[in-house]
Amino acid sequence: MSDSGISPDLVTCALSACSHSGLVDEGVELFYRMTKDFGLTPVREHFSCVVDMLARAGRLEDAFDFINQMPLEPDKHVWGALHSSCHEHQNVSVGKLAAEKLISLEPHEAGHYVTLSNMDSSWKMG
Ligand SMILES: *[C@@H]1O[C@H](CO)[C@@H](O)[C@H](O)[C@H]1NC(C)=O
């Protein structure tokens, strides 16, 4: 809990609400304000909310840049959020990148390889 009385969990909820209602710019602003105005340090969960928010809105490049600027090592939730939005937006090139990152994080997870090999055949626009 910060001096402002805003808890990190509350920010997570607010970010997730922004993500689901397409309020991307508001969500991104909230993310930056949590540090600047509320004195909170973002944790992994907050980063993955922002990635999810940008990617859902089709801002895949912004999402990718955001991941690359993260001070924390992006985990499978972050890459997974990007990957599922790439599927939704039929973007094989960014989707492949995300799948390769998932594979490097979890080389023993067979599902990632299947995902990667299915991408070209099943992601084509109808
Ligand atoms: C996929 O997303 C990237 C980054 O936004 C963009 O440069 C590229 O043109 C997109 N590709 C397709 C097939 O939409």
PDBQT file of the ligand as one rigid body, heavy atoms in Angstrom, charges set to zero:
ROOT
HETATM    1  C1  LIG A 201       2.617  -7.638 -37.686  1.00  0.00    +0.000 C 
HETATM    2  O1  LIG A 201       2.874  -6.640 -36.734  1.00  0.00    +0.000 OA
HETATM    3  C2  LIG A 201       4.030  -5.870 -37.013  1.00  0.00    +0.000 C 
HETATM    4  C3  LIG A 201       4.236  -4.928 -35.835  1.00  0.00    +0.000 C 
HETATM    5  O2  LIG A 201       3.095  -4.186 -35.567  1.00  0.00    +0.000 OA
HETATM    6  C4  LIG A 201       3.845  -5.141 -38.316  1.00  0.00    +0.000 C 
HETATM    7  O3  LIG A 201       5.002  -4.405 -38.611  1.00  0.00    +0.000 OA
HETATM    8  C5  LIG A 201       3.579  -6.161 -39.410  1.00  0.00    +0.000 C 
HETATM    9  O4  LIG A 201       3.311  -5.492 -40.599  1.00  0.00    +0.000 OA
HETATM   10  C6  LIG A 201       2.392  -7.029 -39.034  1.00  0.00    +0.000 C 
HETATM   11  N1  LIG A 201       2.234  -8.086 -40.034  1.00  0.00    +0.000 N 
HETATM   12  C7  LIG A 201       1.047  -8.454 -40.466  1.00  0.00    +0.000 C 
HETATM   13  C8  LIG A 201       1.041  -9.596 -41.434  1.00  0.00    +0.000 C 
HETATM   14  O5  LIG A 201       0.015  -7.898 -40.122  1.00  0.00    +0.000 OA
ENDROOT
TORSDOF 0
